[in-house]
Each structure stands twice: as structure tokens, then as C-alpha cells.
Amino acid sequence: MSMESALAKFVFQNSLEEGYDARNDGSPLVHVSEQAPPMFVLQGTHDSMVWVEEAHKFVEALKATSGQAVVYGELPGAQHAFEIFHSVRTDHAVNAVTEFLEWCYARRSV
């Protein structure tokens, strides 16, 4: 069984071609609400654990529902957990997340 077919069967509960059922309890989509915090979603285009199309749906749902900042970054060619091994890509991702967190901290209500 391939990684994609295993994920489709056990995690996503259907294939990418069939579409994603947002009612799946494992989906972050079921947790999107007006109370969502500011969110920075960083997604690799070659992620075999979380399809890039699902990240797009999550970000769209957050933007439509949350009153907080939602930032999306897509990394061409990146796989799931790309940051485990240090690389220039990891440095840029860490810098982007740091800037986002600093921006959020500066805008917080005291």
C-alpha cells in the first residue's frame, strides 16, 4: 500500500480525486471557528501527508471565518517535515515564522 493510499483510507477517509470530507475529525477544518488565533500555514507542494489542496481549503476557511490574520506560505518541492534537516529553506521558514510571531506579539491587546 502506498503512502497516499494509506492516508486516503485511514486519515482522510477518501482519495484526493473523491474530494475531502471536512467532517473527518482528524481534519483541522472541523476546528475552524471565529475564535481561531492568528495563523501562519506553511505547506510544501510535495507533502505526501497533507495534500496542498487541503491546505488551500483550510486557509480559505480560516480567512472566511476568523477575524484574525491568516498567512499562507507554499514551499515548492517541499515534503512534510522538511525542516527536520537543516537547509537554507529551513532558515527562511524559521525567519518567516519568527517575523509573523513578532508581528502578532506587537499587535496583541495588553
C-alpha positions as CSV (number, residue, x, y, z in Angstrom):
1,M,0.0,0.0,0.0
2,S,1.4,3.4,-1.0
3,M,1.6,6.3,1.5
4,E,-1.0,8.2,-0.5
5,S,-3.5,5.3,-0.5
6,A,-2.9,4.6,3.3
7,L,-3.5,8.3,4.1
8,A,-6.6,8.3,1.9
9,K,-8.0,5.2,3.6
10,F,-7.1,5.8,7.3
11,V,-6.6,9.6,7.7
12,F,-8.5,11.5,5.0
13,Q,-11.1,8.7,4.7
14,N,-11.2,9.1,0.9
15,S,-8.9,9.8,-2.1
16,L,-7.9,13.2,-3.3
17,E,-9.9,12.6,-6.5
18,E,-13.0,11.8,-4.5
19,G,-12.6,15.1,-2.6
20,Y,-12.1,15.6,1.1
21,D,-14.8,15.1,3.7
22,A,-14.4,18.1,6.1
23,R,-16.3,16.2,8.8
24,N,-13.3,13.9,9.3
25,D,-12.3,14.5,13.0
26,G,-8.7,14.4,12.0
27,S,-9.2,17.5,9.8
28,P,-8.2,20.9,11.0
29,L,-11.3,22.1,9.0
30,V,-13.6,20.9,11.8
31,H,-11.8,23.2,14.2
32,V,-12.1,26.4,12.2
33,S,-14.1,29.0,14.1
34,E,-14.4,32.7,14.9
35,Q,-12.1,32.1,17.9
36,A,-9.2,30.8,15.8
37,P,-5.9,32.6,16.7
38,P,-3.7,34.3,14.1
39,M,-2.4,31.5,11.8
40,F,0.7,31.0,9.6
41,V,0.2,28.0,7.4
42,L,3.4,26.7,5.8
43,Q,2.8,24.0,3.2
44,G,5.1,22.0,0.9
45,T,3.9,21.4,-2.6
46,H,5.2,17.8,-2.5
47,D,3.8,17.0,1.0
48,S,2.6,13.4,0.9
49,M,0.9,13.5,4.3
50,V,-1.1,16.7,3.9
51,W,-2.2,17.4,0.4
52,V,-1.5,21.0,-0.7
53,E,-5.2,21.3,-1.9
54,E,-6.3,20.6,1.7
55,A,-4.0,23.3,3.0
56,H,-5.7,25.7,0.5
57,K,-9.2,24.7,1.8
58,F,-8.0,25.2,5.4
59,V,-6.6,28.7,4.7
60,E,-9.7,29.7,2.7
61,A,-12.0,28.5,5.6
62,L,-9.8,30.4,8.2
63,K,-9.9,33.6,6.1
64,A,-13.7,33.3,5.7
65,T,-14.4,32.6,9.4
66,S,-11.6,34.0,11.6
67,G,-11.2,37.7,12.3
68,Q,-7.5,37.1,12.8
69,A,-4.6,37.3,10.5
70,V,-4.1,34.3,8.2
71,V,-0.9,34.0,6.3
72,Y,-0.1,31.2,3.8
73,G,3.3,30.2,2.6
74,E,3.9,27.5,0.0
75,L,7.3,25.9,-0.5
76,P,7.8,24.4,-4.0
77,G,9.1,20.9,-3.8
78,A,9.0,20.6,0.0
79,Q,7.9,17.4,1.6
80,H,6.2,17.0,5.0
81,A,8.6,17.8,7.9
82,F,11.0,19.4,5.5
83,E,12.5,21.4,8.4
84,I,13.8,18.3,10.3
85,F,17.1,18.6,8.3
86,H,18.7,22.0,8.3
87,S,18.8,23.7,5.0
88,V,18.5,27.2,3.5
89,R,14.8,26.5,3.1
90,T,14.6,25.8,6.8
91,D,16.3,29.1,7.7
92,H,13.9,31.0,5.5
93,A,10.9,29.2,7.0
94,V,12.1,29.9,10.6
95,N,12.7,33.6,9.8
96,A,9.2,33.9,8.3
97,V,7.6,32.3,11.3
98,T,9.6,34.4,13.6
99,E,8.6,37.6,11.8
100,F,4.9,36.5,11.9
101,L,5.1,35.8,15.6
102,E,6.8,39.1,16.3
103,W,4.1,40.9,14.3
104,C,1.4,39.1,16.3
105,Y,3.1,39.9,19.6
106,A,3.4,43.6,18.6
107,R,-0.4,43.8,17.8
108,R,-1.6,42.0,20.9
109,S,-4.0,43.6,23.3
110,V,-2.4,44.4,26.5
